[in-house]
Amino acid sequence: MKNLKLKICGMKHPENISEVAKLQPDYMGFIFYEKTPRYFDAEIPEIPSAIKKTGVFVDEEINIILERIKEYDLNAIQLHGEESAAFCAELKTLLIETELEIIKVFSVKDDFDFSLLEAYEPVVDFFLFDTKGKNKGGNGITFNWELLKVYPSEKPFFLSGGIGAEEVEAIQELKAYFEKNGKGNLLYAVDVNSKFEEEAGFKNMEKLKEFRKHFDL
């Protein structure tokens, strides 16, 4: 899966974070949402600066997001709730002098109205498509990726939702589809979480190591 970024989300335990950081993922996600077992309230150990520390928020107040950015020296913000385009625009304005990336999540199941993305395109850096489920992430199931073949935006996106080792071939096929159509840059990154866990927030290193190999082809 050459030219694909890897994001490992739902990190929680400092020792596990340090181990996972050795795999050099491009992004590492920390969930600042109290209604999840992956809620992060510890200290982030020192990790390589090339790894973008990503704060995941769900309908959080802007002042709280700004506090977490400063407290944890975050490099990216992932908005996983019902945040409006106006909210994203305000946040982007406040972050204009930084290099922080804003990732806006949309949940998908059997269909999706891509026109919803239009208002967000000027005010976020990436979209992320996750599986619509009872939890805000970490549901462990995939959605119908065929929908993405009619993705109309020029904004690169993260692919998420129940991704494990068994999805490698399907990811490669989707990436090849975009490349064949001259849009290889659109499928930007793969986001993994629950399929690599021994328990909520604790990642299995051996499974991750094996999966990580596919990004170095």
C-alpha positions as CSV (number, residue, x, y, z in Angstrom):
1,M,0.0,0.0,0.0
2,K,2.7,2.4,-1.1
3,N,1.9,6.1,-0.8
4,L,-0.7,5.5,1.8
5,K,-0.4,7.0,5.3
6,L,-1.1,5.0,8.4
7,K,-3.1,6.3,11.4
8,I,-3.4,4.3,14.6
9,C,-6.2,5.6,16.7
10,G,-7.6,5.1,20.2
11,M,-4.2,5.1,22.0
12,K,-4.5,5.2,25.8
13,H,-1.7,3.5,27.8
14,P,1.7,5.3,27.9
15,E,3.8,2.1,27.6
16,N,1.7,0.9,24.7
17,I,2.0,4.3,23.1
18,S,5.8,4.1,23.3
19,E,5.8,0.6,21.7
20,V,3.4,1.5,18.9
21,A,5.4,4.7,18.2
22,K,8.4,2.4,17.3
23,L,6.4,1.3,14.2
24,Q,6.5,5.0,13.0
25,P,2.8,5.4,12.0
26,D,2.2,8.7,10.3
27,Y,-0.6,9.7,12.8
28,M,-1.4,8.6,16.3
29,G,-4.9,9.3,17.6
30,F,-5.9,10.2,21.2
31,I,-9.6,10.4,22.0
32,F,-10.7,13.3,24.2
33,Y,-14.3,12.1,24.5
34,E,-15.4,10.9,28.0
35,K,-18.1,8.5,26.7
36,T,-15.7,6.0,25.3
37,P,-13.5,3.3,27.0
38,R,-10.6,4.8,24.9
39,Y,-10.9,8.2,26.6
40,F,-7.4,9.6,27.0
41,D,-6.5,11.5,30.2
42,A,-2.8,10.5,30.7
43,E,0.4,12.0,29.6
44,I,1.7,11.3,26.1
45,P,5.3,9.9,26.4
46,E,7.9,11.3,24.1
47,I,7.4,10.0,20.6
48,P,9.1,10.8,17.3
49,S,8.2,14.2,16.0
50,A,7.4,12.7,12.6
51,I,4.3,11.1,14.1
52,K,1.4,13.5,14.0
53,K,-0.4,13.5,17.4
54,T,-4.1,13.7,16.6
55,G,-6.7,14.8,19.1
56,V,-10.2,13.3,18.5
57,F,-13.1,15.4,19.7
58,V,-16.9,14.9,19.6
59,D,-19.0,18.1,19.6
60,E,-16.5,19.7,22.0
61,E,-16.3,23.4,22.7
62,I,-13.6,25.3,20.8
63,N,-11.9,26.6,24.0
64,I,-11.5,23.0,25.2
65,I,-10.0,21.9,21.9
66,L,-7.6,24.8,22.0
67,E,-6.6,23.8,25.6
68,R,-5.9,20.2,24.5
69,I,-3.8,21.4,21.5
70,K,-1.6,23.4,23.9
71,E,-1.5,20.7,26.6
72,Y,-0.5,17.9,24.3
73,D,1.2,19.7,21.5
74,L,-1.2,18.3,19.0
75,N,-0.5,18.3,15.3
76,A,-4.0,17.4,14.0
77,I,-7.6,17.7,15.1
78,Q,-10.2,15.1,14.2
79,L,-13.8,16.2,14.6
80,H,-16.0,13.1,15.1
81,G,-19.4,14.7,16.0
82,E,-22.0,16.8,14.3
83,E,-19.7,19.9,14.0
84,S,-21.0,22.4,11.4
85,A,-19.0,23.9,8.6
86,A,-19.2,27.2,10.5
87,F,-17.6,25.6,13.5
88,C,-14.8,24.2,11.4
89,A,-14.3,27.6,9.8
90,E,-14.0,29.3,13.2
91,L,-11.5,26.7,14.4
92,K,-9.5,27.0,11.2
93,T,-9.3,30.8,11.6
94,L,-8.1,30.4,15.2
95,L,-5.4,27.9,14.0
96,I,-4.4,29.9,10.9
97,E,-0.9,30.6,12.1
98,T,-0.3,27.0,13.0
99,E,0.3,24.0,10.7
100,L,-2.4,21.9,12.5
101,E,-4.5,19.8,10.2
102,I,-8.3,19.5,10.6
103,I,-9.9,16.2,9.8
104,K,-13.7,16.1,9.6
105,V,-15.4,12.7,10.1
106,F,-18.5,11.5,8.3
107,S,-20.2,8.2,9.2
108,V,-21.4,5.9,6.4
109,K,-23.4,2.8,6.2
110,D,-25.3,1.7,3.1
111,D,-25.4,5.1,1.4
112,F,-24.1,8.6,1.7
113,D,-25.0,12.1,0.4
114,F,-21.7,13.5,-0.8
115,S,-23.2,16.9,-1.3
116,L,-22.9,17.3,2.5
117,L,-19.1,17.7,2.0
118,E,-19.3,20.8,-0.1
119,A,-19.7,23.3,2.8
120,Y,-16.7,21.8,4.6
121,E,-14.2,21.7,1.7
122,P,-12.8,25.2,2.2
123,V,-12.4,24.8,6.0
124,V,-10.9,21.3,6.6
125,D,-7.8,19.6,5.4
126,F,-9.1,16.1,5.1
127,F,-12.3,14.1,5.4
128,L,-12.5,10.7,7.2
129,F,-15.1,8.1,6.4
130,D,-16.0,5.8,9.3
131,T,-18.8,3.2,9.8
132,K,-22.0,4.5,11.2
133,G,-22.7,2.5,14.4
134,K,-23.8,2.8,18.0
135,N,-20.4,4.1,19.1
136,K,-18.5,7.2,18.0
137,G,-15.8,5.0,16.4
138,G,-14.4,1.7,17.4
139,N,-17.4,-0.3,16.1
140,G,-15.2,-2.9,14.5
141,I,-17.3,-3.1,11.2
142,T,-16.6,-1.8,7.7
143,F,-19.1,0.1,5.5
144,N,-19.7,-0.3,1.8
145,W,-16.5,1.1,0.3
146,E,-18.0,0.8,-3.2
147,L,-19.8,4.1,-2.4
148,L,-16.4,5.9,-2.4
149,K,-15.9,5.1,-6.1
150,V,-18.2,8.0,-6.9
151,Y,-16.5,10.3,-4.4
152,P,-16.8,13.8,-6.1
153,S,-14.5,15.9,-4.0
154,E,-10.8,16.8,-4.6
155,K,-10.2,16.7,-0.8
156,P,-8.0,13.8,0.3
157,F,-9.6,11.4,2.8
158,F,-8.9,8.8,5.5
159,L,-10.5,5.4,5.2
160,S,-11.7,4.1,8.6
161,G,-14.1,1.7,10.2
162,G,-13.3,-1.9,11.3
163,I,-10.1,-2.2,9.3
164,G,-8.0,-5.2,10.1
165,A,-5.5,-7.5,8.3
166,E,-8.3,-9.1,6.3
167,E,-9.1,-5.7,4.6
168,V,-5.6,-5.3,3.1
169,E,-6.5,-6.7,-0.3
170,A,-9.7,-4.5,-0.5
171,I,-7.7,-1.4,0.4
172,Q,-5.2,-2.2,-2.3
173,E,-8.0,-2.6,-4.8
174,L,-9.6,0.7,-3.8
175,K,-6.3,2.5,-4.0
176,A,-5.7,1.0,-7.5
177,Y,-9.1,2.1,-8.6
178,F,-8.3,5.8,-7.7
179,E,-4.9,5.6,-9.3
180,K,-6.3,4.1,-12.5
181,N,-8.7,7.1,-12.7
182,G,-5.9,9.7,-12.0
183,K,-7.0,10.3,-8.5
184,G,-4.5,8.3,-6.5
185,N,-4.0,11.2,-4.1
186,L,-7.5,11.1,-2.8
187,L,-7.3,7.9,-0.7
188,Y,-4.7,9.5,1.6
189,A,-4.6,7.4,4.7
190,V,-5.9,4.3,6.5
191,D,-7.1,4.6,10.1
192,V,-7.0,1.5,12.3
193,N,-8.3,0.9,15.8
194,S,-10.4,-1.8,17.4
195,K,-9.4,-4.7,15.1
196,F,-5.8,-4.4,16.6
197,E,-6.8,-4.3,20.2
198,E,-6.4,-6.7,23.1
199,E,-8.7,-4.5,25.1
200,A,-10.1,-1.0,24.5
201,G,-7.2,1.4,24.0
202,F,-4.4,-1.3,24.2
203,K,-3.0,-2.3,20.8
204,N,-1.6,-5.8,19.9
205,M,2.0,-5.1,18.7
206,E,2.4,-8.3,16.7
207,K,-0.8,-7.6,14.7
208,L,0.2,-4.0,14.1
209,K,3.7,-5.0,13.0
210,E,2.3,-7.4,10.4
211,F,-0.1,-4.8,9.1
212,R,2.5,-2.1,9.1
213,K,4.6,-4.1,6.6
214,H,2.0,-3.5,3.9
215,F,2.8,0.3,3.9
216,D,6.4,-0.2,3.0
217,L,5.9,-2.1,-0.3
